[in-house]
Amino acid sequence: MGIADGGGGVSASREHLVFAYYVTGHGFGHATRVVEVVRHLIAAGHDVHVVTGAPDSVFTSNIQSPNLYIRKVLLDCGAVQADALTVDRLASLEKYHQTAVVPRASILAAEVEWLKSIKADLVVSDVVPVACRAAEDVGIRSVCVTNFSWDFIYAEYVMAAGHHHRSIVWQIAEDYSHCKFLLRLPGYCPMPAFRDVIDVPLVVRSLRRSRSEVRKELGIGDDVKVVIYNFGGQPAGWKLKQEWLPAGWLCLVVARILQDTANGKHYVSNKLSGARRLRDAIVLGYQLQRAPGRDIGVPDWYSLAENEIGLRAASPMTETNDENFLVESCFEDFDILHGELHGLPDTMAFLKSLSGLDSITDSKNPEKRQMRERNAAAALFDWEEDIYVARAPGRLDVMGGIADYSGSLVLQMPIREACHVAVQKNHPSKQKLWKHAQARQQAKAHGAIPVLQIVSFGSELSNRAPTFDIDLTDLMDGEQPMSYENACKFFSQDPSQKWAAYVAGTVLVLMTELGVRFGQSISILVSSAVPEGKGVSSSASIEVATMSAVAAAHGLKIDPRDLALLCQKVENHIVGAPCGVMDQMTSACGEANKLLAMVCQSEATSLLSNSLANVNVSHDVDGMNSDDYEEHGIELLKAEASLDYLCNLSTHRYEALYEKRLPECINGETFLKKYDDHNDTVTVIDPNRTYGVKASTKHPIYENFRVEAFKSLLTAAKTDEQLSSLGELMYQCHYSYNKCGLGSDGTDRLVNLVQEMQHRKSSHDGSTSLFGAKITGGGSGGSVCVIGRNCIQSSEEILEIQQRYKSATGYLPFIFEGSSMGAGKFGYLKIRRRPSSAVTYSPAHDI
């Protein structure tokens, strides 16, 4: 969509489209800028349905077209303000709660039904959160157009006035995360909820008069610089003092001019209608905001967790001035009774952070004392008892990716970034309970009950609650553990605590699968340096590290491979994410600087073959005639119908027989009527959704072939031809992801930059150090894996790509470098704090 500076429009489309454009209820400024976008869309021949609380005249005075539809619905409320600069924070949160939270279920259902009724092709939001979620539920894309988001605005309100409303922020951010990308306008604030960003110029209503005409009508000379002082709704008596303006500047207070005019005063002239837009003021405001030292502040807990010193274990990439100091500090504070540090600086830093929990009692550090998660963590452990520490890294998907779910060979590399988990078990009568947990147990009147208490460092920085606790008896249903289905529902109730499923879920899986019963309380501290939502398996690292530490604390000896399979159950059944096992297997079984090759097929998978055992192939294979049977062989067709995994079908058999018979897509309802079920225990078919079939079937079959070829090429001689072939296989994988609908603008941009660098260098002097790139993991954003020579030139080119991406998008990509051992190789640490370092706390603590 192109928006011209002047009166130009969008090129006419060959396809008639239907847009649903949601406008926030906060003032009319959003509606006025939406007008211009809507005008261009309608001029291109499309229908636009505007959902707004603004008066119809805002739109109809500028657009007269039967293709404009206005639906008067208010889905959010913005801020409650006494005037333009005075916000009632608590009232704003409470009004949003009543407007958008209490009726959320009915709002979402109504919007989904309405979007289906108008057959919308795209949802555009400026910047209503629930619109993005409704689009996702319908199965269409959504795009946001804004320079701020409500999760960021309300975050400050929560910090200042309404901590009990913080779930509002997390829900809004979760809604925005379903947006395909953000069209970011100038003067923007941080908006971390959005995955991909495209920066665009200012979007405003078209100029009605030229600059010279406006200046002439206002009697302002060309040598006078002008700023319009107007926030909308400010008292008319406000004035901007002359000493606050640079020499030669004139300030016009719009509200005052309007009041004077209403009173009959001729302020400058009687032709003020021409002063609707002065570009000077907007450009000035933007330049001031972007100038060094003028950046707007960001609440600390909303920043990236890695930037918050002392809250999280330091990233292993952090430079350490004196590594020996860390080692000495660790051994100073703790006796290591089992295991070793393996020379890992991030493990040393984690132990140092454990020993520093008593700093909250230091009156010289009031900010640390006020941090809820550090207060909770300080009260978590009995320093006189043993603590068990495990470590599990994230992973880089080199080849295979989403095809693991279809049984493909995959090649994975454990990364340097990792999650550390500390676990301690205690007798219920000795467990230090948080106050609300103590009150809960007193209400039950059953005496001391084993409790599970979890603290996650950096959680508040990622829009999550920092703590979670549950009586372990509540994980039981009579004599048996709670079912996975009920557990999934339980952890999904509160978005701010859904993260706890990854941690507490490991306890439930051990109870269910291994028959373990936990009679003692369990305290768990989680600290992860693996970035979330970047396609490097932050969730798997948490699951593997947690289960490893819990197992160590309870004397359970679990083989790393078996532990990975158990952690997959956490993700599939309790979190509710239909993933393969490659993430957990790499985190548990990986070795530093080595690719882990695995075929993602269970030794005892019979579900699919059993379901097809009674199929009469000669009658039930669609579209086949007797020539097909004779040419391809009935026995071979029967064998292929009984394959447990799609990746076991060869590429040539797919091309020869199956591809031409597959539809491009199929509706869920149609599929269920024809085939009854898809025999997958961890996914559900939505009858109202249309699913891509051909591209999604072809990808894992060909990906398995590509990975096999990639693995074979790794043993070949190290030549440019070898690297070029490896890179070509990665490019093919990347574009196959896109055909499945799993690409993203951000990862496409990075891959294109690698290609540009590769071909520019090759054509210039025949020398290139980068040879290929691909999107990783589950797709739809995240990270890109790049293959190149191990040399200084490749590092320099990666840094250049990083800077070019930042110049284009405003975001600086994070570069993953290095590798580290998996949880199996690390083992576990058994530590105890030395008596001289121990800190005493009262039995109950308010968090």
SVG drawing of the C-alpha trace seen along z (x, -y; Angstrom):
<svg xmlns="http://www.w3.org/2000/svg" viewBox="-23 -42 64 98">
<polyline fill="none" stroke="black" stroke-width="0.4" points="0.0,0.0 1.6,-3.3 0.4,-6.6 1.5,-9.6 2.7,-12.9 0.2,-14.9 -3.0,-14.0 -1.8,-10.8 -3.4,-7.5 -2.9,-3.7 -2.6,-1.9 -5.9,-0.2 -5.8,3.5 -6.9,6.3 -8.6,7.9 -11.5,6.4 -10.6,6.6 -12.5,6.0 -10.7,4.2 -11.8,4.0 -10.2,0.9 -10.4,0.6 -9.9,-2.8 -9.1,-3.3 -11.6,-5.3 -8.9,-7.6 -9.7,-11.0 -10.3,-11.8 -6.6,-12.1 -6.4,-8.5 -9.6,-8.7 -8.4,-11.7 -5.2,-10.0 -7.2,-6.9 -9.3,-8.9 -6.3,-9.4 -5.5,-5.7 -9.1,-4.7 -9.5,-7.3 -6.7,-5.7 -7.9,-2.2 -11.4,-3.1 -9.9,-5.0 -8.2,-1.7 -11.6,0.0 -11.7,1.7 -14.4,1.8 -13.4,0.5 -15.4,1.1 -14.4,-1.3 -15.0,-0.3 -15.0,-3.5 -16.5,-5.5 -15.8,-8.8 -18.6,-10.7 -19.5,-9.7 -18.7,-13.2 -15.0,-12.7 -15.0,-10.2 -18.0,-11.3 -16.8,-14.9 -13.7,-13.6 -15.0,-10.5 -18.2,-10.2 -18.3,-6.6 -20.7,-3.6 -17.5,-1.6 -17.2,-3.2 -19.0,-1.4 -19.0,-2.8 -19.7,-0.6 -20.2,-2.4 -18.6,-0.2 -16.2,-1.2 -13.8,1.6 -11.3,-0.3 -11.2,-3.6 -7.8,-5.1 -7.0,-7.3 -9.1,-9.2 -7.9,-12.8 -8.8,-16.0 -7.0,-17.9 -4.4,-17.1 -1.6,-16.6 -3.3,-15.3 -4.1,-11.6 -5.9,-9.7 -3.9,-6.5 -6.0,-4.3 -9.3,-5.6 -7.9,-4.8 -7.1,-1.2 -10.4,-0.7 -12.3,-2.1 -10.4,0.2 -11.1,3.1 -14.9,2.4 -14.8,1.6 -12.6,4.3 -11.7,6.9 -15.0,7.8 -16.9,8.3 -13.8,9.7 -15.3,13.1 -18.5,11.6 -16.5,8.9 -14.1,11.4 -17.0,13.7 -18.9,10.7 -15.9,9.5 -15.0,12.9 -18.6,13.4 -18.7,9.9 -15.4,10.4 -16.7,13.6 -19.9,11.9 -18.2,9.2 -15.7,11.7 -12.8,9.5 -9.4,10.0 -7.3,8.0 -7.8,6.4 -6.1,3.0 -5.9,1.6 -5.0,-1.8 -4.5,-0.5 -7.3,1.7 -5.7,4.7 -8.6,7.2 -8.8,6.7 -5.5,8.6 -6.7,11.5 -10.1,11.6 -8.3,11.7 -6.1,14.6 -9.2,16.5 -10.8,16.0 -7.7,17.0 -6.8,13.8 -3.9,11.4 -3.8,8.2 -1.6,5.1 -1.3,2.3 -0.6,-1.3 0.5,-3.5 3.3,-5.3 2.4,-3.9 0.7,-0.9 -1.6,-0.6 0.5,2.0 3.3,-0.5 1.1,-3.4 -0.7,-1.3 2.6,0.1 3.4,-3.3 0.0,-3.5 0.4,-0.1 3.8,-1.0 2.5,-4.3 -1.0,-3.4 -2.5,-0.1 -0.3,3.0 -3.4,5.2 -4.3,4.3 -1.0,5.5 -2.8,8.4 -4.3,5.8 -0.9,5.0 0.0,8.7 -3.4,9.3 -3.0,6.3 0.6,7.4 -0.6,10.9 -3.3,9.5 -0.8,7.4 1.5,10.4 -1.0,11.9 -0.4,9.0 1.5,9.8 3.6,6.6 3.5,3.0 3.5,0.0 5.4,-2.3 4.8,-6.0 7.4,-8.7 7.6,-9.8 7.1,-6.2 7.6,-4.7 9.0,-1.2 6.5,1.5 8.1,4.9 4.8,6.9 5.1,6.6 7.2,9.2 8.0,7.3 8.2,3.5 8.1,1.4 8.8,-2.3 6.6,-4.7 6.4,-8.5 3.7,-10.5 0.2,-9.5 -2.1,-12.6 -4.9,-14.2 -3.9,-15.8 -3.0,-19.5 -5.8,-21.8 -3.6,-24.9 0.0,-25.3 2.5,-26.5 2.8,-29.9 -1.0,-30.3 -1.4,-29.5 1.4,-31.9 -0.2,-34.6 -3.6,-34.1 -2.2,-34.2 0.0,-37.2 3.2,-35.3 6.4,-36.1 8.5,-33.5 11.4,-34.3 9.4,-33.3 9.5,-29.7 6.2,-28.5 5.3,-25.8 1.7,-25.0 1.2,-24.4 -1.7,-22.0 -2.3,-18.7 -6.1,-18.8 -8.4,-19.7 -6.1,-21.9 -7.4,-24.9 -7.7,-28.0 -5.7,-30.1 -2.4,-28.2 0.5,-30.1 3.9,-29.2 6.4,-31.6 8.5,-33.4 11.8,-32.5 11.0,-28.9 11.2,-29.6 14.3,-30.0 14.9,-33.5 12.8,-34.2 10.1,-31.6 6.3,-32.3 4.0,-30.0 0.3,-29.7 -1.9,-28.2 -4.8,-26.8 -7.3,-26.5 -6.7,-30.1 -7.2,-31.3 -10.4,-29.4 -11.8,-30.8 -10.8,-34.4 -12.4,-33.9 -15.6,-32.6 -15.7,-35.7 -15.5,-37.9 -11.8,-38.9 -9.9,-39.2 -6.7,-37.5 -4.8,-37.9 -7.3,-37.6 -10.7,-36.2 -9.4,-33.4 -8.2,-31.0 -9.8,-28.1 -6.7,-27.8 -4.5,-27.0 -5.4,-23.3 -1.9,-21.9 1.5,-23.4 4.3,-20.9 6.8,-22.9 5.4,-21.9 5.2,-18.2 8.7,-18.1 10.1,-20.0 8.5,-17.6 9.8,-14.6 13.3,-16.0 13.4,-16.9 12.3,-13.5 14.9,-11.7 17.7,-14.0 20.4,-12.4 19.5,-12.7 15.8,-13.3 14.6,-9.7 11.5,-9.0 11.9,-6.9 11.0,-3.3 9.9,-1.6 12.7,0.6 10.6,3.7 9.5,3.3 13.0,3.3 14.8,6.4 15.7,8.6 19.3,8.9 19.8,5.2 18.7,5.4 21.8,5.9 21.4,8.2 18.0,9.5 19.1,12.3 22.1,14.5 24.5,12.7 24.6,13.8 27.6,16.0 28.6,13.6 29.0,10.9 32.6,9.8 34.1,10.5 37.1,8.4 38.2,10.9 36.9,14.4 38.9,15.5 36.9,13.1 33.7,14.8 35.1,18.2 36.5,17.1 33.2,15.4 31.3,18.6 33.5,20.8 33.5,18.1 29.7,18.1 28.9,21.8 30.4,25.2 30.0,27.2 29.2,30.7 28.6,32.2 29.3,31.3 31.5,28.7 31.3,25.3 32.8,26.5 34.4,23.0 31.0,21.5 30.9,17.8 27.1,17.7 26.9,20.5 29.4,18.5 27.3,15.4 24.1,17.3 25.7,18.6 26.9,15.0 23.3,13.8 22.1,16.4 24.6,15.2 23.5,11.6 19.9,12.1 20.6,10.8 21.3,7.3 17.6,6.5 18.3,5.9 20.8,3.2 19.3,-0.2 21.6,-1.8 19.7,0.1 16.1,-1.0 15.3,-0.1 16.5,3.5 14.5,3.8 11.4,2.8 11.7,5.4 9.1,8.0 10.8,10.9 14.0,10.3 12.1,10.1 10.3,13.4 13.6,15.1 15.3,14.0 12.6,15.7 12.6,18.8 15.4,20.9 16.6,22.2 20.2,21.3 21.1,24.0 19.9,26.7 21.2,28.1 20.3,26.4 20.4,28.2 21.3,26.3 20.9,27.4 21.7,25.7 20.2,26.2 20.9,24.2 18.7,23.0 19.2,24.4 19.8,23.1 17.9,25.0 20.4,25.4 18.3,27.7 15.0,29.6 12.9,27.1 9.2,27.7 9.6,31.0 10.6,32.7 6.9,33.0 6.6,35.1 9.5,37.4 12.3,35.6 16.1,35.8 17.1,32.6 20.4,30.9 20.6,28.8 23.2,26.9 23.0,25.9 23.7,22.2 25.8,20.4 22.8,18.8 21.2,21.0 18.6,21.3 19.7,22.0 17.3,23.4 17.9,23.8 15.7,26.2 15.4,27.0 13.1,29.4 12.0,28.8 9.7,30.4 6.3,28.6 6.6,27.5 9.9,25.8 9.0,24.3 9.0,20.5 5.6,19.5 4.6,16.3 1.8,14.6 -1.0,15.5 0.1,19.1 0.2,19.2 -3.3,17.7 -4.5,20.3 -3.2,23.2 -4.6,21.8 -8.0,21.6 -7.8,25.3 -7.0,26.2 -5.2,29.4 -1.9,28.4 1.3,28.0 0.8,29.0 3.6,29.5 3.7,26.4 5.4,25.6 6.8,22.1 8.4,20.6 10.2,17.4 11.2,16.4 14.0,13.8 13.3,11.2 9.6,12.2 8.3,8.7 10.5,7.5 8.6,9.9 5.1,9.0 4.6,12.0 3.9,12.4 7.2,13.0 5.9,15.7 3.7,18.7 2.7,21.1 0.3,24.0 -0.2,26.6 1.1,29.9 -2.1,31.6 -3.9,29.4 -2.0,31.3 -3.8,34.4 -7.3,35.6 -8.1,38.1 -5.3,40.7 -4.1,39.8 -2.4,36.8 -4.5,34.1 -5.1,34.9 -3.1,33.1 -6.3,31.7 -7.3,30.1 -3.8,28.9 -3.7,27.2 -7.0,25.4 -5.8,24.5 -2.6,22.8 -4.4,21.0 -6.8,19.2 -4.5,16.3 -2.3,15.0 0.1,13.5 0.8,16.9 0.6,19.1 4.4,19.2 4.3,21.4 3.1,24.3 6.6,24.8 8.0,25.1 5.3,26.6 4.4,28.9 7.6,30.8 6.5,31.8 3.1,33.0 4.7,35.0 7.1,36.7 4.1,37.6 2.1,38.9 4.7,40.7 7.1,42.0 4.6,42.3 6.7,39.9 4.9,38.5 6.3,35.3 5.8,35.3 8.0,32.3 7.7,28.7 9.6,27.6 11.2,24.2 12.3,23.3 14.2,20.3 14.4,19.8 16.9,17.5 17.1,17.6 19.4,15.8 17.7,17.4 15.7,14.7 12.0,15.4 10.1,15.5 13.3,15.6 13.0,19.2 15.9,20.5 13.8,22.7 13.6,20.7 10.8,22.9 12.7,26.1 15.6,24.8 13.4,23.9 11.7,27.3 14.9,29.3 16.7,27.3 13.8,27.4 13.2,31.2 16.9,31.8 17.1,29.9 13.9,31.4 15.2,34.9 18.6,34.2 17.0,32.9 14.8,36.0 17.5,38.6 15.8,39.5 18.2,40.8 16.7,40.0 18.7,40.6 19.0,37.3 17.1,38.7 14.2,39.9 14.2,36.6 13.8,34.8 10.8,37.0 9.2,36.2 9.8,32.5 8.1,32.7 5.0,34.0 5.1,30.8 5.1,28.7 2.5,30.8 0.0,31.6 0.3,29.0 1.5,25.9 -0.6,27.0 2.0,26.4 2.2,29.0 5.9,29.3 8.3,32.1 11.0,33.3 14.1,31.7 14.1,28.7 14.1,30.6 16.5,33.3 19.1,30.7 18.9,28.9 19.3,32.2 21.6,34.2 23.6,31.6 27.3,31.1 29.2,27.8 30.3,26.9 28.7,30.1 25.6,30.6 23.2,33.0 21.6,35.2 18.4,36.9 15.5,38.6 12.4,37.4 10.5,40.7 9.3,42.6 10.3,46.3 6.7,47.3 4.5,45.0 1.6,47.0 -1.3,44.6 -1.4,43.7 -0.7,47.2 -3.4,48.7 -5.9,46.2 -5.1,47.2 -4.9,50.9 -8.4,51.6 -8.4,49.2 -9.2,51.0 -6.5,49.3 -7.9,50.5 -11.1,48.6 -10.2,45.7 -7.3,43.9 -8.9,40.9 -8.7,40.4 -6.8,43.6 -7.8,45.9 -6.6,49.4 -3.7,48.0 -2.5,46.3 -2.5,49.6 -0.7,51.4 1.9,48.7 2.6,48.1 1.7,51.4 -1.0,52.1 1.5,53.5 3.6,50.4 0.5,48.2 -0.5,50.2 3.0,49.8 2.9,46.1 -0.5,45.8 0.9,47.5 3.8,45.1 4.1,43.7 5.6,40.4 5.2,38.2 9.0,37.9 9.3,41.6 7.8,41.0 10.4,40.3 10.4,37.2 10.1,39.0 7.0,41.0 5.4,37.8 6.0,36.2 5.0,39.2 1.7,40.0 0.5,37.8 1.2,34.2 -1.3,33.9 -4.0,35.3 -3.6,33.0 -5.7,29.9 -4.1,26.5 -6.1,26.2 -9.1,27.7 -11.7,26.4 -11.6,28.0 -15.3,29.0 -14.8,30.6 -11.8,32.6 -13.6,33.9 -16.6,35.0 -14.4,36.9 -11.7,38.3 -13.3,38.1 -10.0,37.2 -6.3,36.6 -5.1,38.9 -2.9,36.3 -3.4,36.2 -1.9,32.7 -3.6,30.6 -7.3,29.9 -8.9,29.2 -10.9,26.0 -14.0,26.7 -14.2,23.0 -10.6,22.6 -9.1,23.3 -5.8,25.2 -3.1,25.2 -2.5,28.8 -0.1,29.1 2.7,26.8 2.5,28.1 2.7,31.7 5.5,31.1 7.7,29.2 8.6,32.0 9.1,34.5 11.6,32.3 13.1,30.9 14.0,34.5 15.7,34.9 17.5,31.5 18.7,32.4 20.0,35.8 21.9,34.0 23.2,31.3 24.5,34.0 26.3,35.8 27.9,32.6 29.3,31.9 31.7,34.8 32.9,33.5 36.1,31.5 36.0,28.0 35.6,26.0 33.6,23.1 31.5,25.6 30.7,27.4 29.7,24.2 27.7,23.0 25.7,26.3 25.1,26.1 23.9,22.5 21.6,23.4 19.9,26.1 19.3,23.5 17.9,21.0 15.5,23.7 14.4,24.5 13.7,20.8 11.5,20.3 9.7,23.5 8.8,22.1 7.3,19.0 5.1,21.2 3.7,22.8 2.8,19.4 5.5,19.4 7.7,16.6 8.0,13.1 9.1,9.7 11.9,9.5 13.5,12.8 13.0,12.3 14.8,9.0 17.8,10.7 18.0,13.5 17.9,11.0 20.7,9.0 22.8,12.2 22.1,12.8 23.0,9.3 26.2,9.5 27.1,12.9 26.5,11.8 28.0,8.4 31.2,9.8 31.3,12.6 30.8,10.3 33.3,7.7 36.4,9.8 35.2,13.4 35.5,13.7 32.6,14.3 32.4,15.6 28.6,16.0 26.9,18.7 23.3,19.2 20.7,18.4 17.3,19.6 14.5,19.0 14.7,21.3 12.5,23.3 8.7,22.8 8.9,19.9 6.7,16.8 9.6,14.7 12.4,15.4 15.9,16.0 17.9,16.7 20.7,19.2 23.6,18.1 26.3,20.4 29.7,19.0 33.4,19.4 34.9,19.2 36.9,16.1 37.2,12.4 35.6,11.4 32.4,13.3 32.2,11.7 32.6,8.3 29.9,9.0 27.5,10.2 28.0,7.0 27.4,5.0 24.1,6.9 23.2,6.1 23.7,2.4 21.9,2.4 18.9,4.1 18.9,1.5 19.1,-1.4 16.1,0.1 13.9,1.0 15.1,-0.8 15.8,2.6 19.3,3.9 19.3,7.7 20.8,9.9 23.7,12.0 24.0,15.5 27.6,16.7 29.2,19.8 27.8,23.0 27.7,24.8 27.0,28.2 23.6,29.7 22.0,30.4 23.2,34.1 26.8,33.1 26.5,30.4 24.9,32.7 24.0,30.8 25.5,28.8 24.7,29.6 25.6,26.5 25.2,25.3 25.7,21.8 28.5,21.4 27.3,20.5 29.2,17.2 27.2,16.1 23.8,17.3 20.9,14.8 18.0,15.3 14.4,14.4 11.1,14.5 8.9,17.5 6.4,15.6 7.0,13.0 4.8,10.6 5.4,10.6"/>
</svg>
